[in-house]
Amino acid sequence: MNFDDTPQEAEFRATARAWINANAPKQYEEELRKSSLGRTVLKNADILEVAKAWQKKKADAGWACLHWPKEYGGRGSSPIERVIWQQEEGPFGQLSRMFIIGHGMCGPTMMAFAREEHKRTYLPPLASGEKVWCQLFSEPAGGSDVAGLRTRAEKDGDDWIINGQKIWTSGAHYSDYGILLTRTDPTVPKHKGLTMFFLDMKSPGVEVRPIKQASGASDFNEVYFTNVRIPDHQRLGEVGDGWNVSLTTLMNERSAIGAAVSTGFPELFEYCSSLMLDDGPAIEDRAVRSKLANWAVKASGLKYTSMRAISALSRGERPGPENSIGKLVAGSMIQDVATYALDLQGASGVVSGEDAELAGRFQAMLLRAPGTRVEGGTDEIMRNIIAERVLGLPGDIRVDKDVPFNKIPTRGRN
């Protein structure tokens, strides 16, 4: 690994740092710096509006979606320059999370499969934050099996009629567009009868219902489709080839999420450094120090695994499965860290919200952590990816792989 910038990278870093220092919304810096996994809020401002304003300012100056081609609203930068920008953006990068699905998943899918006129129409407003996109994949009956979806798309002239339901759709309640995976042929094996589209989320027949989470927030949604009409020119890829199209989305999803997962360790270490227990400072307690040491080793491993990927990008190479490893380890780690922090807080750990100790940072982490372990692939899926694609172990047994979808037994079907 090489931790040093090349002269060109150092020049890019200096330019990016100067622009950020001159233009970032610093009135929100402290709140963003103290935000935690599961809760990025601003007391006196709408987080979405602030994020859109910051993204638009970046776009106008040529700093939005750096790795995208210029004709689609990007900068045409190298992958390593994108990493450098993320490092320099610091806490203001929290605002970019509002667009992580559109920029990290929908945009790359559109670039790979949409018509050229659609790319030039829809991608620049996506890059600039003027339009927000969501990803409509998961379904109640499918669980983690994306190919088990039941939302139907039936051809009607030059249009497709969509009926069905999606669930756990992040940001659907404020999204303008979405990419939608549907079943167009139930008579073939489940991976072969799928077709992908993009659609206007304000189309007649689209109903978004926010899901109330344990934290009180509503980041996820149910989305219902009742005779929604989508023109065929909004199809992404060939009819029946939706699984291959979705792999582009899923690959980028795991990359975007995996690279951004927090561990909670820096927050815990800071907390323990100032916490007083009955017999003295927490940082001097042997049991606390043992826990911190264990998590410090994991956090260090994740850091240098990420640096290995960054070094590969700097050399112009494609990184390996580092993001799957990062998501698997960090997802469970933040849940353990938050649980331990609440144990240290004692009775006050049951209080959440602004009145709680540290304004409920660890409570918010704990309530959000299970979702982190599910989104972008569950722990089990991450382990399968690592086992099969990294270690070369035999594939998991999939008894329904070659069975026509409408012949797969389901509960309640004779």
Salt bridges, closest charged atoms under 4 A:
ASP5 OD2 - ARG13 NE 2.63
GLU29 OE2 - ARG33 NH2 2.56
GLU30 OE2 - LYS34 NZ 3.52
ASP60 OD1 - LYS56 NZ 2.91
GLU88 OE2 - ARG13 NH1 2.90
GLU88 OE1 - ARG17 NE 2.77
GLU89 OE2 - LYS58 NZ 2.92
GLU116 OE1 - LYS119 NZ 3.90
GLU116 OE2 - ARG120 NE 2.93
GLU117 OE2 - ARG115 NH1 4.00
GLU139 OE2 - LYS166 NZ 2.83
ASP145 OD2 - LYS190 NZ 2.65
ASP156 OD2 - ARG229 NH1 3.06
ASP159 OD2 - ARG229 NH1 3.12
GLU207 OE2 - ARG209 NE 2.88
ASP232 OD1 - ARG235 NE 2.96
GLU267 OE2 - ARG361 NH2 3.86
GLU317 OE2 - ARG315 NE 3.22
GLU375 OE1 - ARG368 NH2 2.87
ASP379 OD2 - ARG373 NH2 2.46
GLU388 OE2 - ARG398 NH2 3.55
ASP400 OD2 - LYS190 NZ 2.74
